[in-house]
């Protein structure tokens, strides 16, 4: 299993929690650097598999963590 799958498993296991899991939280859990986690997180966001959580750093929105993808509701 790759890091992308591990991240998705953690996000899926969070249920209805709204708090994002930070990139540093993932890095500590996996015993790797936050840079490696950031690359995986960007792939998951780009693929629409996770929602980004950003913070403003020097006026620039910066990826800080992830939340589970919002469930898709069927049209009424």
C-alpha positions as CSV (number, residue, x, y, z in Angstrom):
1,X,0.0,0.0,0.0
2,X,1.3,3.5,-0.8
3,X,1.1,6.7,1.2
4,X,-1.9,7.9,-0.8
5,X,-3.9,4.9,0.3
6,X,-2.8,5.3,3.9
7,X,-3.9,8.9,3.9
8,X,-7.3,8.0,2.5
9,X,-7.8,5.2,5.1
10,X,-7.1,7.7,7.9
11,X,-9.5,10.2,6.4
12,X,-12.2,7.6,5.9
13,X,-11.9,6.5,9.5
14,X,-12.6,9.9,10.9
15,X,-16.3,9.7,10.3
16,X,-18.1,13.0,10.6
17,X,-15.2,15.0,12.2
18,X,-14.7,18.4,10.7
19,X,-11.2,19.0,12.0
20,X,-8.6,18.6,9.2
21,X,-5.7,16.2,9.7
22,X,-2.5,18.3,9.2
23,X,0.3,17.3,7.0
24,X,2.6,17.2,10.1
25,X,0.1,14.8,11.8
26,X,0.3,12.4,8.8
27,X,4.1,12.7,8.7
28,X,4.4,11.8,12.4
29,X,2.1,8.9,12.0
30,X,4.0,7.5,9.0
31,X,7.5,8.3,10.3
32,X,8.3,10.4,7.2
33,X,8.8,14.0,6.3
34,X,6.0,16.5,5.8
35,X,7.4,17.2,2.3
36,X,6.6,13.6,1.2
37,X,3.1,13.9,2.7
38,X,2.5,17.2,1.0
39,X,3.2,15.7,-2.4
40,X,0.8,12.9,-1.8
41,X,-1.8,15.3,-0.4
42,X,-1.6,17.4,-3.5
43,X,-2.2,14.3,-5.7
44,X,-5.2,13.4,-3.7
45,X,-6.7,16.9,-3.8
46,X,-6.0,17.1,-7.6
47,X,-7.8,13.8,-8.1
48,X,-10.7,15.0,-6.0
49,X,-10.2,12.3,-3.4
50,X,-9.7,14.7,-0.5
51,X,-10.5,18.3,0.4
52,X,-7.7,20.7,1.1
53,X,-7.4,22.7,4.3
54,X,-5.3,25.8,3.8
55,X,-3.7,28.5,6.0
56,X,-2.5,31.9,4.9
57,X,1.3,32.2,5.0
58,X,2.8,35.6,4.0
59,X,-0.5,36.3,2.1
60,X,-0.4,33.1,0.2
61,X,-2.9,30.2,0.7
62,X,-0.8,27.2,1.7
63,X,-1.9,23.5,2.0
64,X,-1.9,22.7,5.7
65,X,-4.0,19.6,6.0
66,X,-6.8,17.4,4.5
67,X,-10.4,16.6,5.3
68,X,-12.5,13.8,3.7
69,X,-14.1,14.5,0.4
70,X,-17.6,15.9,0.8
71,X,-20.2,13.3,0.0
72,X,-21.9,13.7,-3.3
73,X,-25.6,14.3,-2.9
74,X,-28.0,13.1,-5.7
75,X,-29.9,15.8,-7.5
76,X,-33.5,16.4,-6.4
